Amino acid sequence: MVAFSSLLYRWLFSGSSRSLHLLLLVGIVFGVLFRSLSGFMQRIIDPNEFVVLQDRLFANFNSVDGNLLTVSSAAVAAVSVIGWRLMHTYDVLALGRETAVNLGVDHNRVTSVVLMLVAVLVSVSTALVGPVTFFGLLVANLAYQIAGTHKHRFILPVASLLAIICIVGGQLVLERIFAFDTALSIVVEFVGGIVFLALLIRGTAR
């Protein structure tokens, strides 16, 4: 996944146009493609195996593979250390490429490292619970709204706490109110999709 992400990032950010919205849209297109391929494969396999595979296609926060916890914890710890050492560059990167370069930041290198760290974290979460689309986008935008600042030393802790609250609170609501009639990942993807569309519309209006 990290290798594929590297190729995707290089393709999207090597040219003159650099757009996070374009990156998300490409991710959606590839996601639909892979789901369509998996749907085709589901139709040609045994129905009993289809039921098992369909259950695996949605993120499940109740059935974490315990055998992966040690490796996942080590990966998250290593990424956290590297990310913390780059903390002083995040605010500079947010000012734009030209400004960051003028302030002495190697924009291409630091951006590539940050994107690789994100890819590793997404790989870990997908391996543990399954794919969850738009969750990072949703939490990040909520963190910016709640924190009221763009300084990353405040944004990152707020985003981490919000992610924990959303997962634990969402599971609690599903357990006590809906009695597990739906998957939390479906709710997250639905709300995150609405937020993504709202951001696109607001960006176009600006």
N, C-alpha and C positions, 0 to 999 in steps of 0.2 A: 504493500500500500504506500509506503514511503517512496519507493522508486517510481510508482505511477504518479504520485503527487508531485514529485520533482519534475517529471516530464510535463505534467499539466501546468505547473506554475511557470516553468521556463517558456512554454508556448504562449501563455497568456500575458506574461509580464516582460517578455524580452523585446516587444515592439514598442512603438511610441505611445500606444494607448494602454493604460493600466486601469482596470475597472474591477472593483470588488463585486459589483452587481453582475458583470459578465462572468466572473468566476462562479458565482452562485447559480446563474442560469445554466452554465455548462455542466455544473454538478447535477442540476435537476434533470437535464437532458440525458446524461449518462445514467442517472438513477432510474429514469423511466425505461431506458434501453435495457439495462440489466434486469429490471423487474419483468419486462416483457419477455426476455429470454428465459428467465426462471419460470414465468407463467407457461411458456411453451413447453418447457421440460416437464412441468407438473402434469400437463395434460397427456403426456405419453408414458408416465410411470404408473406403477400400481396404486390404486386408490388408497390403500392403507398407508403406503409410504408418502402419498400426497398429503394426508392429514398431518403426519409428523413433520414434513417439510414446511407446510403452511404455518404451523405453530412456530417454527424456528425463524421464519422470515420477519416476525415482529419482535421488537425488543421486549424482554421479560425481565423485570427488575427483581423478581422473586426467585429465579433459578440461576444464580451466578455459579459458574464453574469454579469450584474451590481449588482445582489443580492449577489454575492460572493466576491465583491471587499473589503468589510469591513473585513470579515473573512480572506481573502487572505492577505490583508495588515498587519493585526495583526500577522499572521503566518510568513510572510516574515520579519517583524520587529523583532520578537522574535528570529528567526533563525540568522538574521544579528548580533544581539547583542551577541548571544552565539558564533557565528563564529568569530566575532571580538576579543572576549576574548581569543580565541584559536589561534590567529594570530601568536604568538611567537613560536608555536609548529610546524607549517606547514613546515618550512624550515628544522627543525630537522627530521621530519617524512620522508622528501624526501631523507635523507641520507641513509635510510634503517632501517630495524627493529633492527638489532643488535646494530648499532651505536646509534639509538634513545634510546634504553634501557640503554646503557652505559652512555648516557648523562642525564639520570634521567627521561625520558618520559615514561609514562605508555602506551606503544604502542597499545596494544589491546583495552584499554578503549578509548583512543583518536581517534583511527581509527574508532571504532564503533560509537562514537558520530558524527564524521565528516560524515560518511556514512548515518547516520540517518538524519542529517541536509540536505544532498543532496536529500534524499528520500522525505523529506517534501517539498523542493523547487520544485522538479519534480512533486509532487502531486498537488501543487498549480498551476503550469503552465498548467498541463494537465486538471485540472478542469476549468481553465479560457478559454483556447483556443483550447485544444485538444492535442493529442499526436504528438510530433515532435522528430523523431529519429536522432541521431548523431549530433544534434545542439551543445550540450555541448562539445562533442569531437572536433568539428570543431573550435569553438570559443577558446577553451583552447589551441589548437595547434597554432592557429593564434596569440594568445596572447604571447606565448613563442617565436615565431619567431619575432614579432614586438618589444617586450620589450627587447629582447636580454639579459635577465637575468632570473635566476630561483628563485629570491627572491619574495615571495608571496605578500609582501606589494606593489609591483609594478605590479605583474601579475594579481591580482584580480581586481584592478580598470581598467586595460587595457582590461581584458576579459569582464567586465561589459559594458564598452563603445563600444567594438566591437559587443557585442550582440545587443545593442540598434541600432547601425549603420546598422547591417545586417538586422534586422527586418524592421526598418523604410526605409532604402534604398531599400530593396527588395520589400516592398509594393509599394514604389514610382515607381520602374521600372515596376512592374506588372500593376499598374494603368495607367501609361503614355505610355508604349510601347506595352504591351501584352493585355491591356484592360481586365484584369481578366480572360484571356483564360486558365490560369493554377493556381494552388494553390501554395503559397509560401512554404508550408511544403513539397511539392513534390520536389521542387528545392533543398531545404535544405537537405532532405534525400538523394537525388542523389549525391550532392557534398560531403556530409558527408560520404556516403558510399565509395566514391572514396578515400577520405582521410584515412578512416579506413583501406582499402585494402593496400594503400601505406605504412601506418605505419606497418602493418603486414609483408609486403614484405621487408621493410627496417630492421625490427627487425630480420627476418629470415636471411637476408644477413649478419647482424652483428654476 
